Amino acid sequence: MRYPNLRHGVPLFALIAAAGLLAGCGSSGTSGWSTGDNEKDIINEQLSTGERAAAVERLWRSQADGDHAAARESLKRIAWKASNIQAVRLQALRLLLEDERDTNNADSRNMFRLMIAIEPDLEVVNFLATAAADRGWTEFGPPIVRSFARQRPNRPDRDRPEFGALQRLFPSQPVERSVYAVFATPVTATGQERERQERARLDAWALLARLDPDGSARMGFIAEPVPSDDALVVNVRTIAAELRCVPITAPQLRWLTELRNESPQRGPDAATRRQWWAQTRSAVSGLSPEQVAGLQLRALEPIRWASLFKPEYLSLDRRGIESTLTQRFAGRSTTQRVGATFSGNAGNSERLQDNLRLLAWSDLLTILVIDDVLRQPGLLESFIKHAEDDRKDTSTEFGGLLISPADVPLGETYQARLFAPRATERHGDERFVASDELFAAGPLALAHFHFHAQRVDNREFAGPGPGDLEFAQAHGRACLVITPIGRSTLNIDYFQAGGAKVDLGDFAPATSAK
């Protein structure tokens, strides 16, 4: 069902349904199943939808002339209760909205504002959003954004009632700009309202990940000369200006906050974070427009590392880096996940050539740097040991970070550091849950990794699965899945947001890569 900007209020089918409700409102329930008690008839499953909705109006009419406040509370309880059928809830909301004794809709307006942010029923959301848009209730922007941020399968974003409501409430600007305004507005409230405002800002950024998937619109909004001392806005503006990219999703926004954290309780200390930022800023400043195109946070550490240890990589254009990787992978043994085919479709293939359209220059550099790092002494041996430990523990998959040890210069070497899930996060032998401790320790990590190591030989599961790709999409990290295909041989795949996945090859400590 499309909601074309909600220009005529509720959709046609809702008007037809409402007409049916009104036609039955004067009756007492003629199906023969009425109890004669309106409160009971509202939840009486033997009555038709229209009869149950009519019972709501009879209840209201019977109470409103007495204790008006109590009558309103009865309707509000009916509307809030998600287990009530949709027609009953919509009838209660309509009566609340039409109540002339609710001056300027003050009580309904406040209830609707609280309700829409968390309402699961899209038709109820449509009613609430239409009410706000019809009356110009601009304070509904943040809660409508919160509702809009919720995924609704099979509902295109531009057909959502929230999209139409934002267009009508803020007609002088695109919806993306209105959503960004929610993010950019500092929190000023206290208590529960403060929590709502903070949640709205994060949800706004999460929604922009769908409306502005490459971050280009946000780069424009961030560049607007609007003064702000808000920490979130300052952080985003700083990374856009100095590192030439922005976080895309809400988890990446938290990643940026960690990068800028001057009082970290865990992970790298503040001095190390400042050093990393300065080195990365210097490296990124020398990149060409072609190299910066499509740059994401996940590539910043590989760029910084290359500037220090392989500066010749930064002189390569896209054709040069593609050629370097193609030559390196030529003849290398790989292991394809069962069910995937070399069809030229990156949704299936793990071949570099089939994924090039999904990889920016900085992503290709990331793959090249990771391929170098896999040859650092002792790293493969660590992976083999961790994989064997994983195979013996059937309560969870194992995973962790490629991270610099604290006692060496940043990135000179990396270690494979495991982060065991908590007891409550262990969901079986085919799932790894990245813990809060892992994220706190890893703002400067080169890559996240996890194992597919249920048996000695796991070649049919070599490569990322659907859940792995969902993690990469949400968190925006450079990711590796490491799959034992024998006692001392590992298949290693790189994957990232957008669905790109590249089989780096079959590795063994004695031969590095076959």
PyMOL commands that set and color helices and strands:
alter all, ss='L'
color gray80, all
select helices_A, chain A and resi 12-24+38-42+49-64+68-80+86-98+103-116+122-135+138-149+157-159+161-169+175-184+191-211+216-222+231-242+250-259+270-285+289-292+297-309+311-315+318-329+352-358+361-373+379-392+423-425+436-441+459-461+466-475
alter helices_A, ss='H'
color red, helices_A
select strands_A, chain A and resi 399-403+415-418+447-451+479-484+490-495+501-507
alter strands_A, ss='S'
color yellow, strands_A
deselect
rebuild
show_as cartoon
